[in-house]
Amino acid sequence: MKKTSDQDYSLKEALLFSQRIAQLSKALWKTVEKDWQQWIKPYDLNINEHHILWISYHLNGASISEIAKVWSYARFYCI
């Protein structure tokens, strides 16, 4: 049943939609993660190590301490 923009959705419909979006998001992330793991496998890195190197590269060679500072700052202001 198609709804127009001025009709309300029931709580059940909203919850089912949210659940499906969550399932799709999880499936998408699993696919991305699998591809990412395959991409970095020849370099003998795990995703966390690759992520740290990637952040360091984009912060112009930042140290682990500098990355930790940026991460703690971002977590504090984004929550």
Rosetta silent file (secondary structure, phi, psi, omega in degrees, C-alpha in Angstrom):
SEQUENCE: MKKTSDQDYSLKEALLFSQRIAQLSKALWKTVEKDWQQWIKPYDLNINEHHILWISYHLNGASISEIAKVWSYARFYCI
SCORE:     score description
SCORE:     0.000 S_00000001
   1 L     0.000  121.609 -178.846    0.000    0.000    0.000 S_00000001
   2 L   -85.435  135.417 -179.129    1.534    3.284   -1.115 S_00000001
   3 L  -109.660  145.360  174.953    1.272    6.204    1.270 S_00000001
   4 L   -86.532  167.449 -174.971    1.269    9.852    0.391 S_00000001
   5 L   -64.390  -22.003 -178.521    3.483   12.311    2.228 S_00000001
   6 L   -91.931    2.317  178.121    0.612   13.593    4.379 S_00000001
   7 L   -95.193  145.215  178.175   -0.320   10.144    5.772 S_00000001
   8 L   -87.122  147.063  174.475    1.129    8.855    9.021 S_00000001
   9 L   -93.878  146.717  177.651    2.921    5.540    9.289 S_00000001
  10 L   -74.146  162.664  178.124    2.013    3.178   12.100 S_00000001
  11 H   -59.921  -40.807 -179.871    4.561    2.359   14.776 S_00000001
  12 H   -61.318  -45.425  178.747    4.770   -1.201   13.438 S_00000001
  13 H   -62.587  -41.594 -179.970    5.556    0.033    9.902 S_00000001
  14 H   -64.662  -42.617  179.451    8.180    2.437   11.230 S_00000001
  15 H   -66.141  -41.129  178.411    9.838   -0.280   13.315 S_00000001
  16 H   -64.366  -40.755  177.963    9.884   -2.749   10.419 S_00000001
  17 H   -62.812  -45.476  179.070   11.407   -0.109    8.151 S_00000001
  18 H   -61.278  -40.900  179.314   14.073    0.717   10.749 S_00000001
  19 H   -63.806  -42.283  179.820   14.893   -2.959   11.194 S_00000001
  20 H   -66.203  -39.510  177.326   15.300   -3.462    7.448 S_00000001
  21 H   -63.653  -41.875  177.736   17.546   -0.421    7.145 S_00000001
  22 H   -62.283  -42.206  178.806   19.672   -1.739   10.022 S_00000001
  23 H   -64.353  -42.679  178.223   19.929   -5.158    8.336 S_00000001
  24 H   -64.017  -41.044  178.781   20.928   -3.555    5.026 S_00000001
  25 H   -62.257  -43.350  179.781   23.516   -1.388    6.757 S_00000001
  26 H   -64.247  -43.543  179.292   25.017   -4.402    8.498 S_00000001
  27 H   -64.134  -40.828  178.560   25.156   -6.400    5.247 S_00000001
  28 H   -63.454  -45.832  179.757   26.758   -3.482    3.425 S_00000001
  29 H   -62.292  -41.532  178.901   29.400   -3.026    6.132 S_00000001
  30 H   -60.464  -39.406  178.344   30.216   -6.764    6.121 S_00000001
  31 H   -66.183  -45.671  179.083   30.750   -6.605    2.349 S_00000001
  32 H   -62.252  -44.835 -179.217   32.941   -3.515    2.609 S_00000001
  33 H   -61.501  -42.082  179.013   34.929   -5.043    5.475 S_00000001
  34 H   -63.136  -45.626  177.650   35.505   -8.264    3.524 S_00000001
  35 H   -62.300  -41.283  179.697   36.709   -6.338    0.465 S_00000001
  36 H   -62.134  -44.528  179.409   38.934   -4.160    2.660 S_00000001
  37 H   -61.638  -41.359  178.316   40.502   -7.233    4.286 S_00000001
  38 H   -66.176  -36.136 -178.486   41.212   -8.760    0.866 S_00000001
  39 H   -67.388  -36.982 -177.649   42.710   -5.502   -0.372 S_00000001
  40 H   -95.706   -4.525 -177.738   45.211   -5.214    2.516 S_00000001
  41 H   -55.964  -43.421 -179.619   45.931   -8.955    2.837 S_00000001
  42 H   -62.392  -18.802 -179.103   49.069   -8.857    0.609 S_00000001
  43 H   -94.945    3.845  179.077   50.594   -6.268    2.976 S_00000001
  44 L    55.037   44.400  177.417   50.085   -8.496    6.044 S_00000001
  45 L  -117.696  152.117  168.913   48.025   -5.807    7.811 S_00000001
  46 L   -97.950  174.373 -175.512   44.774   -6.013    9.685 S_00000001
  47 H   -62.128  -40.643 -179.379   42.068   -3.376    9.332 S_00000001
  48 H   -62.826  -44.714  178.989   43.054   -1.545   12.531 S_00000001
  49 H   -63.134  -42.890  179.310   46.698   -1.272   11.476 S_00000001
  50 H   -63.852  -40.353  179.767   45.701   -0.090    8.015 S_00000001
  51 H   -62.526  -42.303  177.581   43.321    2.467    9.477 S_00000001
  52 H   -62.586  -43.948  178.279   46.073    3.900   11.703 S_00000001
  53 H   -63.976  -39.295 -179.984   48.445    4.143    8.729 S_00000001
  54 H   -64.710  -44.173  177.808   45.726    5.776    6.623 S_00000001
  55 H   -63.674  -44.161  178.938   44.978    8.367    9.319 S_00000001
  56 H   -59.033  -42.008  178.354   48.695    9.021    9.781 S_00000001
  57 H   -60.647  -46.000 -177.437   49.088    9.570    6.051 S_00000001
  58 H   -75.677  -14.786  173.624   46.221   12.056    5.926 S_00000001
  59 L  -100.927   25.589  177.370   47.567   13.897    8.978 S_00000001
  60 L    54.931   50.475  174.515   50.922   14.319    7.176 S_00000001
  61 L    80.869   32.047 -179.510   52.807   11.625    9.072 S_00000001
  62 L   -62.650  149.274  177.051   51.237   12.070   12.502 S_00000001
  63 L   -79.863  170.005  177.894   52.498    9.900   15.337 S_00000001
  64 H   -60.202  -39.701  179.111   50.324    7.419   17.220 S_00000001
  65 H   -62.309  -42.115  179.059   50.108    9.931   20.093 S_00000001
  66 H   -66.136  -39.417  177.543   48.876   12.655   17.750 S_00000001
  67 H   -63.641  -42.008  178.762   46.308   10.301   16.242 S_00000001
  68 H   -61.830  -39.182  177.549   45.108    9.398   19.756 S_00000001
  69 H   -63.309  -46.460  179.576   44.730   13.111   20.558 S_00000001
  70 H   -61.529  -42.775 -178.907   42.713   13.734   17.404 S_00000001
  71 H   -64.076  -44.575 -179.220   40.568   10.665   18.114 S_00000001
  72 H   -66.838  -36.525  176.556   39.854   11.677   21.726 S_00000001
  73 H   -63.740  -46.117 -178.639   39.027   15.227   20.576 S_00000001
  74 H   -64.861  -41.261  179.868   36.686   13.926   17.874 S_00000001
  75 H   -65.653  -38.424 -178.536   34.948   11.515   20.246 S_00000001
  76 H   -66.223  -42.500 -175.239   34.469   14.250   22.851 S_00000001
  77 H   -88.981  -13.415 -179.136   32.926   16.746   20.442 S_00000001
  78 H   -97.083   -8.935 -178.058   30.930   14.307   18.305 S_00000001
  79 L   -91.627    0.000    0.000   29.049   12.602   21.111 S_00000001
